[in-house]
Amino acid sequence: MEGPAGGRAQKLTQAALAREFGRSRVRVTQIMNLLRLAPEIQKYIMAMPPTKGRMPIAENRLRRLVGKPDWESQIQEFERLVAMAGSGGVYNAKVPAFQASESAPAILAVTDG
């Protein structure tokens, strides 16, 4: 199979991504699973201002949300996490409604932590 540049197309797997980015396959899986978060949560995370040091909501807590049965359950739990973060009023405990015109999430930018 020829790729766009005329070379052979590579099969894009989590193992291939792990090799490409110097991460373990398990870490790539953890990050990819964050794409299963409700779009509203992804949008909210992307709109959060950058922080130095400790993040207001730990990534492992976000990973647990993926196991919730539906997006509404995820949003309810996420709102609870945001309220618990209590960062001096910086974060609103209500997740704004997702606007369908928004592009795909860039949540893959999550770093090791």
C-alpha positions as CSV (number, residue, x, y, z in Angstrom):
1,M,0.0,0.0,0.0
2,E,1.4,3.3,-1.0
3,G,1.3,6.3,1.3
4,P,0.8,10.0,0.4
5,A,4.6,10.5,-0.1
6,G,4.9,7.5,-2.3
7,G,6.4,5.3,0.4
8,R,4.8,2.3,2.1
9,A,2.1,3.3,4.5
10,Q,2.8,2.3,8.1
11,K,0.1,0.7,10.2
12,L,-0.7,3.1,12.9
13,T,-0.8,1.2,16.2
14,Q,-0.4,2.1,19.8
15,A,2.9,0.2,19.8
16,A,4.1,2.3,16.8
17,L,3.0,5.5,18.5
18,A,4.8,4.5,21.6
19,R,8.0,3.9,19.7
20,E,7.6,7.1,17.8
21,F,7.2,9.3,20.9
22,G,9.4,7.3,23.3
23,R,6.6,6.3,25.6
24,S,5.4,2.9,26.7
25,R,2.4,1.3,25.0
26,V,0.6,1.4,28.3
27,R,1.1,5.2,28.5
28,V,-0.1,5.7,25.0
29,T,-3.2,3.6,25.8
30,Q,-3.8,5.8,28.9
31,I,-3.6,9.0,26.8
32,M,-5.7,7.6,24.0
33,N,-8.4,6.5,26.4
34,L,-8.8,10.2,27.4
35,L,-10.4,10.7,24.0
36,R,-13.4,8.8,25.5
37,L,-14.1,11.7,27.8
38,A,-17.3,13.6,27.1
39,P,-16.6,16.4,24.5
40,E,-17.7,19.0,27.1
41,I,-15.0,17.8,29.4
42,Q,-12.3,17.8,26.7
43,K,-13.3,21.3,25.7
44,Y,-13.2,22.5,29.3
45,I,-9.7,21.0,29.8
46,M,-8.4,22.6,26.7
47,A,-9.7,26.0,27.9
48,M,-8.0,25.7,31.2
49,P,-5.1,28.2,31.7
50,P,-1.6,26.7,31.9
51,T,-0.4,26.0,35.4
52,K,3.0,25.7,36.9
53,G,3.6,22.8,39.2
54,R,0.7,20.7,40.4
55,M,-2.3,20.4,38.1
56,P,-5.7,21.4,39.6
57,I,-7.2,18.0,38.5
58,A,-4.8,15.0,38.5
59,E,-4.7,13.1,35.2
60,N,-5.4,9.8,37.0
61,R,-8.7,11.2,38.2
62,L,-9.5,12.0,34.6
63,R,-8.6,8.5,33.5
64,R,-11.1,7.1,36.0
65,L,-13.9,9.2,34.4
66,V,-13.5,7.2,31.2
67,G,-15.0,4.2,33.0
68,K,-18.2,5.9,33.7
69,P,-21.1,4.4,31.7
70,D,-22.2,7.6,29.9
71,W,-21.1,11.2,29.2
72,E,-23.6,12.6,31.6
73,S,-22.1,10.5,34.5
74,Q,-18.7,11.7,33.4
75,I,-19.8,15.3,33.4
76,Q,-21.4,15.1,36.9
77,E,-18.2,13.5,38.3
78,F,-16.0,16.0,36.5
79,E,-18.0,18.9,37.9
80,R,-17.5,17.4,41.4
81,L,-13.7,17.2,40.7
82,V,-13.6,20.8,39.5
83,A,-15.5,22.0,42.6
84,M,-13.0,20.0,44.8
85,A,-10.0,21.7,43.0
86,G,-11.1,24.9,44.7
87,S,-8.5,27.0,43.0
88,G,-9.6,30.4,44.2
89,G,-12.5,30.7,41.9
90,V,-10.4,30.2,38.7
91,Y,-12.4,27.2,37.6
92,N,-16.2,27.2,37.2
93,A,-17.8,24.0,38.6
94,K,-20.3,23.9,35.7
95,V,-19.0,22.4,32.5
96,P,-20.1,24.6,29.6
97,A,-22.2,23.0,26.8
98,F,-20.2,21.6,24.0
99,Q,-20.5,23.5,20.7
100,A,-20.5,21.1,17.7
101,S,-18.5,23.6,15.7
102,E,-15.4,23.0,17.9
103,S,-12.7,20.9,16.3
104,A,-11.5,17.6,17.6
105,P,-9.9,17.7,21.0
106,A,-6.1,18.1,21.4
107,I,-6.2,16.1,24.6
108,L,-3.2,14.1,23.4
109,A,-1.0,16.9,24.5
110,V,-1.3,15.5,28.1
111,T,2.2,14.9,29.4
112,D,3.6,12.4,31.7
113,G,3.0,13.3,35.2
